[in-house]
Every structure is written in structure tokens, then in C-alpha cells.
């Protein structure tokens, strides 16, 4: 049995999803003010580094459940028609997550190249989380 590596999975996902830069995120937020920025990192990461002000925390392990209107865990404030932009620490987990929710039927989803550090370096405001 030949196993795929996590790197292979990420590369395959990158071929099938939309990736934007932090500066493109700024432009997209102007065009789509109801855009939902989603931080999929673990809560321990967020407590250590903070998160982008206005970003919604949706841990990677719950993402599909929180976005599925038929799930008992559905979060209606992230309704299917709203544009979703995902980020993680670097952009590997967000690539896989973006591909997964695209496979659920979402066509209004992308992720950030470079993840949290790139967003922070672009000058987005960061808030601390307790």
C-alpha cells in the first residue's frame, strides 16, 4: 500500500482551490462587506498569537459540521451564500479545509497564501484572546 503524504494532499488541494494574498483580502472585503474571515487554527494557537480582528474562529475539526445546514452543529451566521476566506498558521490546513468545503458544494470559498503570519505582516489588526 502506497500512502500519500500530507505534502501531496496539500499540493493536490492547491491545484483545485482559490488562493488569495492578504492584500487581495483587503480588496475583497471592500467588495463584499459581509465576507466571513475564518481562522481554523487550534484555540491554543490563537491564545498564543491572537487572531485577526473580526475573524470568526472555527476549528478545523468542526468546520464541515458548522457549515452544514443539516448538521446539529450548524452556525447560521455563516450561511452558505456568504463568501468565506479561511486561514491557518501557514496555509496548509486552510488549503485542505478549503478543498473539503468546496467538495461540500461551496463555490464562494478561498484561503490566504501565507496564513496568519502573512496577514499579520500585511498590517491587519490582531486581537488577543484569553
C-alpha positions, 0 to 999 in steps of 0.5 A: 500500500502506497500512502500519500503524504500530507505534502501531496494532499496539500499540493493536490488541494492547491491545484483545485482551490482559490488562493488569495494574498492578504492584500487581495483580502483587503480588496475583497472585503471592500467588495463584499462587506459581509465576507466571513474571515475564518481562522481554523487554527487550534484555540491554543494557537490563537491564545498564543498569537491572537487572531485577526480582528473580526475573524470568526474562529472555527476549528478545523475539526468542526468546520464541515459540521458548522457549515452544514445546514443539516448538521446539529452543529450548524452556525447560521451566521455563516450561511452558505451564500456568504463568501468565506476566506479561511486561514491557518498558521501557514496555509496548509490546513486552510488549503485542505479545509478549503478543498473539503468545503468546496467538495461540500458544494461551496463555490464562494470559498478561498484561503490566504497564501501565507496564513496568519503570519502573512496577514499579520505582516500585511498590517491587519489588526490582531486581537488577543484572546484569553 
